[in-house]
Amino acid sequence: MSGQSFERPSAVERLFNRLVGGLVRLGLAPSHMRVLEVRGRKSGRLYALPVDPIEVGGDLYLVAPRGRTQWVRNAEAAGEVAIRRGNRAERFALEPLGEHERAPILKAYLDRYPREVQRFFPVRAGSALEAFVPLATRYPAFRLRSRP
């Protein structure tokens, strides 16, 4: 997977994401899960999908385990996203992380959510930080900054 490619979800994964997204919107999914809402860069349509944000050092981050997906491209174009859990939504500005900043976030993300994302990483959860350095180009990551 290059820095520009991504792993497309299968039809079953898309259906599963819709179901999980519905559960998150109802507040019934695992407590760490949220729904990411982002406007399409071409259509203007609102897209929603379940995500696993991670807090590291007091900052909140989003990682794209499938690579440079459509949500990543849409979020970059919009410059902001909404993160929803149940009826509560928060708006965030996106701050893309440079490749040199990503390794510790990728490690924390995989270590925290191995059940959900291990299949997207060629290293195992619990691997040394150094194992994530060469992977930084594969996985976009963003620091989220609260917006009023």
CORRAKA-V669311 format. One record per backbone hydrogen bond with DSSP energy under -0.5 kcal/mol. NH is the residue of the N-H (numbers start at 1). CO is the residue of the C=O. E is the energy in kcal/mol with one decimal. If there is no record, write none. Layout:
NH CO E
NH CO E
This chain:
5 2 -0.7
7 66 -2.5
8 6 -0.7
14 10 -2.5
15 11 -2.1
16 12 -2.7
17 13 -2.7
18 14 -1.9
19 15 -2.3
20 16 -3.0
21 17 -2.8
22 18 -2.1
23 19 -2.0
24 20 -2.6
25 21 -2.4
26 22 -1.5
27 23 -0.5
27 24 -1.3
28 23 -3.2
29 23 -0.7
33 30 -1.7
34 51 -2.3
35 84 -2.8
36 34 -0.5
36 49 -3.3
37 82 -3.0
38 47 -2.3
40 45 -2.9
44 40 -1.1
47 38 -3.1
47 45 -0.6
49 36 -1.8
51 34 -2.8
54 61 -2.2
56 54 -0.5
56 59 -2.7
59 56 -2.0
60 144 -0.6
61 54 -2.7
62 142 -2.2
64 140 -2.5
65 63 -0.9
67 64 -1.8
68 5 -1.9
69 67 -2.2
73 69 -2.1
74 70 -2.9
75 71 -2.7
76 72 -2.7
77 73 -2.0
78 74 -2.6
79 75 -2.8
81 92 -2.2
82 37 -2.4
83 90 -2.8
84 35 -2.9
85 88 -2.6
86 24 -1.7
88 85 -1.9
89 87 -0.5
90 83 -2.4
91 147 -0.6
92 81 -2.9
93 145 -3.2
94 79 -1.8
95 143 -2.3
96 94 -0.5
97 141 -2.7
101 98 -1.8
102 98 -0.8
102 99 -0.7
103 99 -0.6
105 101 -0.6
105 102 -0.5
106 102 -3.1
107 103 -2.5
108 104 -2.2
109 105 -2.6
110 106 -2.7
111 107 -2.8
112 108 -2.0
113 109 -2.4
117 113 -2.3
118 114 -2.2
120 117 -2.0
121 118 -1.9
127 124 -1.8
131 128 -1.6
132 129 -1.9
133 129 -0.7
133 130 -0.6
134 130 -0.6
135 132 -0.9
136 132 -0.6
136 133 -1.3
138 135 -1.9
139 135 -0.8
140 138 -0.6
142 62 -2.7
143 95 -2.7
144 60 -3.2
145 93 -2.6
147 91 -2.5
